[in-house]
Amino acid sequence: MRAYDVIEAKRDGRELTFEELNFFIKGYCEGKIPDYQAAALLMAIFLKGMHEKETAYLTGIMACSGDKIDLSEIPGIKVDKHSTGGVGDKITLIIAPLVAACGVPVAKMSGKGLGHTGGTIDKLESIPGFMTMLSQKDFIANVKNIGIAITGQTGNLAPADKKLYSLRDVTATVNNISLIASSIMSKKIASGADKIMLDVKTGSGAFMKTIESSIELANTMVKIGEEVGRKTTAIVTDMDIPLGFAIGNSLEVIEAIETLKGKGPKELEEVSIEVAARMLELAEKGDIVHCRKLVLEALKSGEALRKFSQLVENQGGNIEIINDYSILGSAKYQQDVVSTFEGYVSSIKTDQVGLASMILGAGRETKESNIDYTAGIILKIKKGMLVKKGDLLARLYTNSQGKLEEAEKILKESIDTSETLVTSRPLILALVNIDTIERYV
């Protein structure tokens, strides 16, 4: 078998076998197949697509290319959750303690942010003392002891995906459903959970901009999970507006804690409750109505907040942050952004809001960029609100005063208004299971 033959077969639209894909991916990881041939195969896949079986094969091969986490020591059904990324998406900080408070173990491996989307690990690292890199032994022990642990992804988890993604990023082959789905699911499968919950974002702040493409991605990932024996469910949620009002690491930690106290933004609470309930349903805690009731009880009783406090304390963080947010520090410079226009907010270009936050220091332009944990944005508006001249639109936070002007300009340009009231669409747009696709809009 030759790499040339595999490239030629996919170029001509033929379905590749497991043996062909395994030969190629293994050879590329071992340095026997050069970048230019791997790039040629990626472009052939991008142009010709992949069948369901091929996508499942590719996912399995990448999942087995490095470490696989064994969670069998942890009793009960382990459910992992993955979000495709968004702006202000801090729901892992909310749903993980909610689910753990309901008696389902949460062994969560999360990543850092890049570009305009935030990362759970960056948010947790804004908490003084919080350890985000646990050994596998400590990771499992923590889950067994208190029912929850969140750690950064191991450097050798699905290394084939890491190598291929770096190549996709520079060869214009990122935006392909099969390649996106196999990249996400290979890491989820290697992470060792019994079942997988997916939160697929759609809209201006998401990777997938339309509901149709988001459902297609969700459906592909659900089928991959089922193909490799992992029960998988996906919901499609709105990212045409930032999730909550806070964008930026320590700012989002505060908003997550406020939500666990029952005082957070309603839309953030709504999405968190739904994702947590679906995870409980996967863990066989009952039907979805019962699972929503369990989640609400954990929220209202304060048990989820106590579980978050346990998580922080168990991983070395300062639990005093629960009641004293000043411990998280504050940015040296703050600037109010006021409206120079009037009208109803008709849309917010969420990716631009994320970009403004990144410029202030809350995100990374490259993987090597340093994060300013106190930087970010607190929005004061939402879609459908009436804005008048002089009204407060947002407050910017940064330790780099020279970044304020650029960030303010981008933020203002992200906001569109109209003379008439524009209603928002639902936050939960679709539910995707192996047998059904339910659309709510």
C-alpha positions as CSV (number, residue, x, y, z in Angstrom):
1,M,0.0,0.0,0.0
2,R,1.2,3.5,-0.9
3,A,0.2,6.9,0.4
4,Y,-0.2,7.9,-3.3
5,D,-2.9,5.2,-3.8
6,V,-4.9,6.4,-0.8
7,I,-4.8,10.0,-2.0
8,E,-5.8,9.0,-5.5
9,A,-8.7,6.9,-4.2
10,K,-10.1,9.8,-2.2
11,R,-9.4,12.3,-5.0
12,D,-11.6,10.1,-7.3
13,G,-14.4,9.9,-4.6
14,R,-13.9,6.4,-3.5
15,E,-14.8,5.3,0.1
16,L,-11.6,4.5,2.0
17,T,-11.3,1.3,4.0
18,F,-10.2,1.1,7.6
19,E,-6.9,-0.4,6.5
20,E,-6.2,2.5,4.1
21,L,-6.9,5.2,6.6
22,N,-5.0,3.4,9.4
23,F,-2.0,2.9,7.1
24,F,-2.0,6.6,6.2
25,I,-2.6,8.1,9.6
26,K,-0.1,5.8,11.3
27,G,2.5,6.5,8.7
28,Y,2.0,10.3,9.0
29,C,2.3,10.2,12.8
30,E,5.5,8.2,12.5
31,G,7.0,10.6,10.0
32,K,7.0,8.1,7.1
33,I,4.4,10.1,5.2
34,P,5.3,13.8,4.6
35,D,3.2,16.9,5.2
36,Y,2.6,17.5,1.5
37,Q,1.0,14.1,1.0
38,A,-1.1,14.5,4.2
39,A,-2.2,17.9,3.0
40,A,-3.2,16.4,-0.4
41,L,-5.4,13.8,1.4
42,L,-7.0,16.4,3.6
43,M,-7.8,18.5,0.5
44,A,-9.3,15.5,-1.2
45,I,-11.4,14.8,1.8
46,F,-12.4,18.4,2.0
47,L,-13.6,18.4,-1.6
48,K,-15.0,14.9,-1.9
49,G,-16.3,14.4,1.6
50,M,-16.4,11.2,3.7
51,H,-19.0,8.6,4.2
52,E,-20.3,7.8,7.7
53,K,-18.1,4.6,8.0
54,E,-15.0,6.5,6.9
55,T,-15.6,9.2,9.4
56,A,-16.1,6.7,12.2
57,Y,-12.9,4.8,11.1
58,L,-10.9,8.1,11.1
59,T,-12.2,9.0,14.5
60,G,-11.4,5.6,16.0
61,I,-7.9,5.6,14.5
62,M,-7.1,9.1,15.9
63,A,-8.6,8.2,19.3
64,C,-6.2,5.2,19.5
65,S,-3.2,7.1,18.4
66,G,-2.1,8.0,21.9
67,D,-3.2,7.8,25.5
68,K,-6.6,6.6,26.4
69,I,-8.0,7.4,29.8
70,D,-9.4,4.5,31.8
71,L,-12.2,5.6,34.1
72,S,-13.4,2.1,35.0
73,E,-12.2,2.6,38.7
74,I,-14.9,5.3,39.1
75,P,-18.3,3.7,39.9
76,G,-21.4,4.7,38.0
77,I,-22.1,5.9,34.4
78,K,-19.5,8.6,33.4
79,V,-21.0,11.2,31.0
80,D,-18.6,13.6,29.2
81,K,-19.8,17.0,27.8
82,H,-18.3,18.9,24.9
83,S,-19.2,22.4,23.6
84,T,-18.1,23.4,20.1
85,G,-17.1,26.8,21.6
86,G,-18.6,30.2,21.9
87,V,-18.4,33.6,23.5
88,G,-19.2,33.8,27.2
89,D,-19.6,30.0,27.3
90,K,-18.9,29.2,30.9
91,I,-21.5,26.5,31.3
92,T,-19.0,23.7,32.2
93,L,-18.4,25.7,35.5
94,I,-22.1,25.4,36.1
95,I,-23.2,22.1,34.8
96,A,-20.3,20.0,36.2
97,P,-21.2,20.8,39.8
98,L,-24.9,20.5,39.0
99,V,-24.5,17.0,37.6
100,A,-22.1,16.0,40.4
101,A,-24.6,17.3,43.0
102,C,-27.2,14.9,41.5
103,G,-24.9,11.9,42.1
104,V,-23.4,11.4,38.6
105,P,-19.6,11.4,38.6
106,V,-18.0,14.2,36.5
107,A,-14.5,13.4,35.2
108,K,-14.0,16.3,32.8
109,M,-11.0,17.0,30.6
110,S,-11.2,20.5,29.2
111,G,-9.0,22.8,26.9
112,K,-7.7,26.3,26.7
113,G,-9.2,28.9,24.5
114,L,-7.8,30.2,21.2
115,G,-9.0,33.2,19.2
116,H,-12.4,34.7,20.1
117,T,-13.7,31.5,22.0
118,G,-12.9,31.0,25.6
119,G,-11.5,27.9,27.3
120,T,-12.7,26.3,30.6
121,I,-9.1,25.8,31.8
122,D,-8.3,29.5,31.4
123,K,-11.3,30.4,33.5
124,L,-10.3,28.0,36.2
125,E,-6.7,29.2,36.2
126,S,-8.0,32.7,37.0
127,I,-8.8,31.2,40.5
128,P,-5.7,31.7,42.7
129,G,-4.1,28.3,43.4
130,F,-6.4,26.2,41.2
131,M,-4.5,23.3,39.8
132,T,-5.6,22.4,36.2
133,M,-3.0,19.8,35.4
134,L,-3.7,16.6,37.4
135,S,-2.0,13.3,37.0
136,Q,-4.4,10.5,35.9
137,K,-4.1,9.0,39.3
138,D,-5.1,12.2,41.1
139,F,-7.8,13.0,38.5
140,I,-9.5,9.6,39.1
141,A,-9.0,9.8,42.9
142,N,-10.7,13.2,43.0
143,V,-13.7,12.0,41.2
144,K,-14.0,9.0,43.5
145,N,-13.7,11.1,46.6
146,I,-16.0,14.1,45.8
147,G,-17.6,13.1,42.5
148,I,-16.0,15.8,40.4
149,A,-12.7,16.8,38.8
150,I,-11.7,19.1,35.9
151,T,-8.3,18.9,34.3
152,G,-6.4,20.0,31.3
153,Q,-6.1,17.6,28.4
154,T,-3.0,15.4,28.4
155,G,-0.4,16.3,25.7
156,N,-0.7,12.8,24.3
157,L,-4.4,12.5,24.0
158,A,-5.3,11.8,20.3
159,P,-1.9,13.1,19.0
160,A,-2.9,12.2,15.4
161,D,-5.7,14.8,15.6
162,K,-3.3,17.4,17.0
163,K,-0.9,16.8,14.2
164,L,-3.6,16.8,11.5
165,Y,-5.3,19.9,12.9
166,S,-2.1,21.9,12.7
167,L,-1.9,21.0,9.0
168,R,-5.6,21.7,8.4
169,D,-5.2,25.1,10.0
170,V,-2.7,26.2,7.3
171,T,-4.2,24.4,4.3
172,A,-7.7,25.8,4.4
173,T,-9.2,22.4,5.2
174,V,-10.7,23.2,8.7
175,N,-14.3,23.7,7.7
176,N,-15.4,20.2,6.8
177,I,-18.0,18.3,8.8
178,S,-16.3,15.0,8.8
179,L,-12.9,16.5,9.8
180,I,-14.5,18.6,12.5
181,A,-16.5,15.8,13.9
182,S,-13.7,13.2,13.9
183,S,-11.4,15.8,15.6
184,I,-13.9,16.5,18.4
185,M,-15.0,12.9,18.9
186,S,-11.6,11.3,18.8
187,K,-10.7,13.3,22.0
188,K,-14.0,12.6,23.6
189,I,-13.6,8.8,23.0
190,A,-10.0,8.8,24.2
191,S,-11.2,10.6,27.4
192,G,-12.9,7.4,28.6
193,A,-16.5,8.5,29.3
194,D,-19.3,5.9,28.9
195,K,-21.6,8.4,27.3
196,I,-21.2,11.8,25.6
197,M,-23.3,14.9,25.7
198,L,-22.6,17.5,22.9
199,D,-23.5,21.2,22.9
200,V,-23.3,22.4,19.3
201,K,-23.3,26.1,19.1
202,T,-24.8,27.9,16.1
203,G,-24.7,31.6,15.0
204,S,-22.4,34.5,14.6
205,G,-20.2,33.5,17.6
206,A,-20.0,29.8,16.6
207,F,-17.9,27.8,14.2
208,M,-21.1,26.7,12.4
209,K,-23.1,29.8,11.4
210,T,-26.4,28.2,10.4
211,I,-28.8,25.8,12.2
212,E,-28.7,23.5,9.2
213,S,-24.9,23.1,9.3
214,S,-25.0,22.8,13.1
215,I,-27.6,20.0,13.0
216,E,-25.5,18.2,10.3
217,L,-22.4,18.4,12.5
218,A,-24.4,17.3,15.6
219,N,-25.9,14.3,13.6
220,T,-22.5,13.3,12.3
221,M,-20.9,13.3,15.8
222,V,-23.9,11.4,17.3
223,K,-23.5,8.7,14.7
224,I,-19.8,8.5,15.3
225,G,-20.4,8.0,19.0
226,E,-23.0,5.3,18.5
227,E,-20.7,3.6,15.9
228,V,-18.0,3.2,18.5
229,G,-20.4,2.1,21.2
230,R,-20.8,5.4,23.1
231,K,-24.4,6.6,23.6
232,T,-24.3,10.2,22.4
233,T,-26.8,13.0,22.5
234,A,-26.5,16.6,21.1
235,I,-28.4,19.8,21.5
236,V,-28.0,22.8,19.2
237,T,-27.9,26.0,21.1
238,D,-27.9,29.7,20.1
239,M,-24.6,31.6,19.8
240,D,-26.0,34.6,17.9
241,I,-25.7,36.4,21.3
242,P,-23.0,36.0,23.9
243,L,-24.0,33.5,26.6
244,G,-24.6,35.7,29.7
245,F,-23.2,39.2,30.1
246,A,-19.6,38.4,31.1
247,I,-16.8,37.7,28.5
248,G,-13.4,37.1,30.0
249,N,-12.0,34.6,32.4
250,S,-12.4,35.8,36.0
251,L,-15.5,37.8,34.9
252,E,-17.0,34.5,33.7
253,V,-16.1,32.7,36.9
254,I,-18.0,35.3,38.9
255,E,-21.0,35.0,36.6
256,A,-20.9,31.2,36.9
257,I,-20.9,31.4,40.7
258,E,-23.7,33.9,40.6
259,T,-25.7,31.5,38.5
260,L,-25.0,28.7,41.0
261,K,-26.3,31.1,43.7
262,G,-29.5,31.4,41.6
263,K,-28.7,35.0,40.7
264,G,-27.2,34.6,37.2
265,P,-28.6,35.6,33.8
266,K,-31.8,33.7,32.9
267,E,-30.6,32.5,29.5
268,L,-27.3,31.2,31.0
269,E,-29.3,29.3,33.7
270,E,-31.7,27.9,31.1
271,V,-29.0,26.4,28.8
272,S,-27.1,25.1,31.8
273,I,-30.1,23.4,33.2
274,E,-31.0,21.8,29.9
275,V,-27.4,20.5,29.3
276,A,-27.1,19.1,32.9
277,A,-30.6,17.5,32.6
278,R,-29.6,15.8,29.3
279,M,-26.4,14.5,31.0
280,L,-28.5,13.0,33.9
281,E,-30.8,11.4,31.3
282,L,-27.8,9.8,29.6
283,A,-26.7,8.6,33.1
284,E,-30.1,6.9,33.4
285,K,-31.4,9.0,36.2
286,G,-34.9,9.1,34.7
287,D,-36.8,10.8,31.9
288,I,-35.9,14.3,30.9
289,V,-38.8,15.9,33.0
290,H,-37.5,14.1,36.1
291,C,-33.9,15.0,35.3
292,R,-34.8,18.7,34.9
293,K,-36.5,18.5,38.3
294,L,-33.3,17.0,39.9
295,V,-31.1,19.7,38.4
296,L,-33.4,22.5,39.6
297,E,-33.5,21.0,43.1
298,A,-29.6,20.9,43.2
299,L,-29.5,24.5,42.1
300,K,-32.2,25.8,44.5
301,S,-30.9,23.9,47.5
302,G,-27.3,25.2,47.1
303,E,-25.9,21.7,46.7
304,A,-24.5,22.6,43.3
305,L,-22.7,25.6,44.8
306,R,-21.3,23.4,47.6
307,K,-20.0,21.0,45.0
308,F,-18.3,23.8,43.1
309,S,-16.7,24.9,46.4
310,Q,-15.5,21.3,46.9
311,L,-14.0,21.2,43.4
312,V,-12.1,24.5,44.0
313,E,-10.8,23.4,47.4
314,N,-9.9,19.9,46.3
315,Q,-7.8,21.3,43.4
316,G,-5.9,23.8,45.5
317,G,-8.0,26.9,44.8
318,N,-9.0,29.6,47.2
319,I,-12.6,28.9,48.2
320,E,-13.0,32.3,49.6
321,I,-13.7,33.5,46.1
322,I,-17.2,32.1,46.5
323,N,-18.1,35.1,48.7
324,D,-15.3,37.5,48.0
325,Y,-14.7,38.2,44.3
326,S,-12.0,40.7,44.9
327,I,-9.6,37.8,45.5
328,L,-9.7,37.2,41.7
329,G,-8.1,40.6,41.2
330,S,-9.2,43.5,39.0
331,A,-8.0,45.1,35.9
332,K,-6.1,48.3,36.2
333,Y,-8.1,50.1,33.5
334,Q,-11.9,50.2,33.1
335,Q,-13.8,52.1,30.4
336,D,-17.5,52.5,29.9
337,V,-18.8,52.2,26.3
338,V,-21.9,54.5,25.8
339,S,-24.3,54.5,22.9
340,T,-24.0,57.1,20.1
341,F,-27.2,55.7,18.5
342,E,-30.8,54.9,19.2
343,G,-33.0,52.0,18.4
344,Y,-33.8,48.4,19.4
345,V,-30.8,46.0,19.4
346,S,-31.5,43.8,16.4
347,S,-28.2,41.7,16.5
348,I,-24.9,41.5,18.2
349,K,-22.0,40.1,16.1
350,T,-20.9,37.7,18.8
351,D,-17.6,36.8,17.1
352,Q,-16.7,40.5,17.1
353,V,-17.5,40.8,20.8
354,G,-15.1,37.9,21.4
355,L,-12.5,39.6,19.3
356,A,-12.8,42.8,21.3
357,S,-12.4,40.7,24.5
358,M,-9.3,39.0,23.0
359,I,-7.7,42.4,22.1
360,L,-8.2,43.5,25.8
361,G,-6.1,40.5,26.8
362,A,-8.8,37.9,27.7
363,G,-8.0,35.5,24.8
364,R,-5.1,34.2,22.7
365,E,-4.2,35.2,19.2
366,T,-1.7,32.3,19.1
367,K,-1.2,29.3,21.4
368,E,1.8,31.0,22.9
369,S,-0.1,34.2,23.8
370,N,-0.4,35.1,27.5
371,I,-3.8,35.5,29.1
372,D,-4.8,38.5,31.2
373,Y,-7.3,36.8,33.6
374,T,-8.9,40.0,34.7
375,A,-9.5,41.4,31.2
376,G,-12.8,41.2,29.4
377,I,-16.2,42.8,28.8
378,I,-19.4,43.1,30.8
379,L,-22.2,43.7,28.4
380,K,-25.1,45.8,29.5
381,I,-27.4,45.1,26.6
382,K,-29.2,42.2,25.0
383,K,-31.0,41.6,21.7
384,G,-34.4,43.3,21.7
385,M,-33.5,46.0,24.2
386,L,-34.2,49.6,23.5
387,V,-31.1,51.7,23.5
388,K,-30.9,55.5,23.6
389,K,-28.0,57.8,23.1
390,G,-25.8,58.0,26.2
391,D,-27.0,54.6,27.5
392,L,-24.3,52.2,28.8
393,L,-23.6,49.4,26.3
394,A,-20.7,47.7,28.1
395,R,-17.8,48.1,30.4
396,L,-14.3,47.1,29.2
397,Y,-11.6,45.7,31.5
398,T,-7.9,45.5,30.7
399,N,-4.3,46.0,32.0
400,S,-3.2,47.4,28.6
401,Q,-4.6,51.0,28.3
402,G,-3.6,51.2,24.7
403,K,-6.0,48.4,23.7
404,L,-9.2,50.2,24.9
405,E,-9.8,52.4,21.9
406,E,-9.5,49.5,19.4
407,A,-11.7,47.2,21.5
408,E,-14.4,49.9,21.9
409,K,-14.5,50.5,18.2
410,I,-14.9,46.8,17.4
411,L,-17.6,46.4,20.1
412,K,-19.6,49.3,18.9
413,E,-19.4,48.0,15.3
414,S,-20.7,44.6,16.5
415,I,-24.1,46.1,17.5
416,D,-26.9,46.6,15.0
417,T,-30.2,48.4,15.7
418,S,-33.5,48.7,14.1
419,E,-36.5,51.1,14.6
420,T,-38.8,48.2,15.5
421,L,-38.5,45.5,18.2
422,V,-36.8,42.3,17.1
423,T,-37.6,39.1,19.0
424,S,-34.9,36.6,19.9
425,R,-35.1,33.0,18.8
426,P,-35.1,30.2,21.4
427,L,-31.9,29.3,23.1
428,I,-32.4,25.6,22.5
429,L,-32.8,25.1,18.8
430,A,-32.6,21.4,18.2
431,L,-32.1,18.0,19.9
432,V,-30.3,15.3,18.0
433,N,-30.3,11.6,18.9
434,I,-29.3,8.5,16.9
435,D,-33.0,8.0,15.8
436,T,-34.5,11.4,15.8
437,I,-33.8,15.1,15.0
438,E,-36.2,17.5,16.8
439,R,-36.1,21.1,15.6
440,Y,-37.6,23.8,17.8
441,V,-37.5,26.6,15.2
